[in-house]
Amino acid sequence: KLFEFEDLYTISSCSGRITFIDGRLPWERRDSTIIFKKHRPITTDEFVEVLKIPILRKLWLVVTGPIIHVSALNMKSARRILTLARESGMKHSGILSINKEKGIIVELKTGIRLTQLLKVGSRTLLKEEESREIVEVANESLLEGKEKLNKLRELLGIQTRIIY
């Protein structure tokens, strides 16, 4: 549990992930399929195996940093968590809505995002020997986001660091 405070509670969270999507565009959910998803670094072997999977449209590699939705009881709590989030490097954080039932909904988010087109139909757009470099950058991006999440945990006084 990320927040152990009476005036804040987590609604949803993701620690960051590496996803391979078969779709026309990487942000479209309709007519898209998640081929592979992992919240930890991937191996070059996993990457190469995903490239071998037949797809219908385009194969996208998408790396996203952490995203956490929090309900705050009051504006003071919302401002406090936003300040700590920004100090931890989650610069794209903000208030999403204010609601009587759910409180003040705050989104904590880094700007970390990597999107790479890998295949169009059956045609792979990279050489297999380039796979290692792409995997390194994807993993580096994922781990940078997880470090920002650990920094937030530290600022909140949560002792346990998550090791990836």
N, C-alpha and C positions, 0 to 999 in steps of 0.2 A: 504494500500500500504506500503510494508516494506521499500522500498528505495525511498526517495524523493530527489534524487540527480541527477544533469544533466548528470553526467558521468557514472551512473549505472542504470540499470533497470532490474527488475525481469522478467525472461522468464517463469519459472514455480516454484511452491512451494507446499510443504506439511508440515504441522506443526507437523507431527507425527501421527501414527494411530495404531489401533489394528485391525487386520484382521484375519478372519478364512477362510482358503483355502482348497478346496477339490481338491487334486492333488497327483500325484505320488511323487513329491518332491516339497518343498515349493517355490523354485525359478523358477520352470518351468511354463511358461505362457500357452504354448500349452496344450490343454486337461486339463486345470485347471479351476476351477470355484471359484469365491469369494462368499462365503456363507453369510458373515457378515463383515461390515467395519464401524468403528467409530473413529472419531478424538478426542474423549473425553474418560474419564475412563468408563469402563463397570461395570455392576452390576453382582453379582453372579447369579441372576435370568436370565439375558441375556446369560451368559455363559452356564448355564444348558440347556436353551432352544436351543441354537446352538448345543449342544451335542445330542439333540433329533432328529435333522434333518438328514434324511437318506443321505448317501454319496455314491459315486461310488468307490472312491479310498482310500485315506488317508485324515484325517482331521488334518490340521496344524493350530496352533495358531502362528501368526507372529506379533510381536510388532516392529515398526521401529521409530526411532527418526526423527527429522525434516530434510528435504532436500530442498535446494533452488538452483535454477540455475539462475545465474546473468550474464548479458552482461555488460562488462566494456569497456569504450571507449578507454582506454590506459593501459599500463602496470602499471603505477603508481597507478591508481584506482584499478586495479586487486590486486596488492600487499597490498594496504590499506585495502580492504575488507577481504582479506585472513588473514591479521594480526589480525583484529578485530574478525573474525570468530574463529580463534584459541584461542584468549584471552577469548572468551565466552565459550570455551569447545568444539567447533566444529572442533576437531582435524583431522578429515578425509577429510578436504577440500583441493581443489586444482584446477588447471587450466585444463579444459577438452580439449579445442581447441582454436586456434587463427584463425579468419576468417575475411576477408575484409568486408563482408556484416553485420555479426552479432557481430563483435568485439571479445573481449577476453571472452570466456565462462568459468565462474568459478562455481564450484559446492561447496556449503557449506553444510557440513554433519557431524553429530555426529557419533560416533562408536556404538551408542545404537541400539541393535538388540537382540531380544529374539525370538527363534523359538522352539516350543514344539509340538511334535507329540501327538495327543489326541485320534485318532481313526484309526483303520484299518478296512475298510469295516463297518460292523455293530458292531464290537467289540470295546468297549470303554476301553482305557488303564489306566484309573484312577477311583478311587472310588469317588462317588458324594461328600462325605464329604471333599475331597481334593480340591474341586472346589474353595472354598473361598481363600485358600492359593495361588493358581495359579492366580486367579483374582487380589489379592493384589500385587503380583510380576509384573504382566502385567501392572497394573495401575501405580505402582511405576516407572517402566521403562519408560512408556509413559510420565509421569509428569516430570521426570528428563530431558528428551529431551526438553520438553516445557519450562522448566526453563532455559536451555541453549539458547533457542530462545529468551526468555525475556532478558537474559543477553546481547545478540547481539543487540537487540532493544535499550537497555540502552546505550551500547557503541556507537551506531549510533546516539544517542541523540533523539531517538523517545520516547516521554514521556509516552505514553499509554502502560501499561502492559496488556498483555492478561491473563485473569483469567480463569482457567479451573475448 
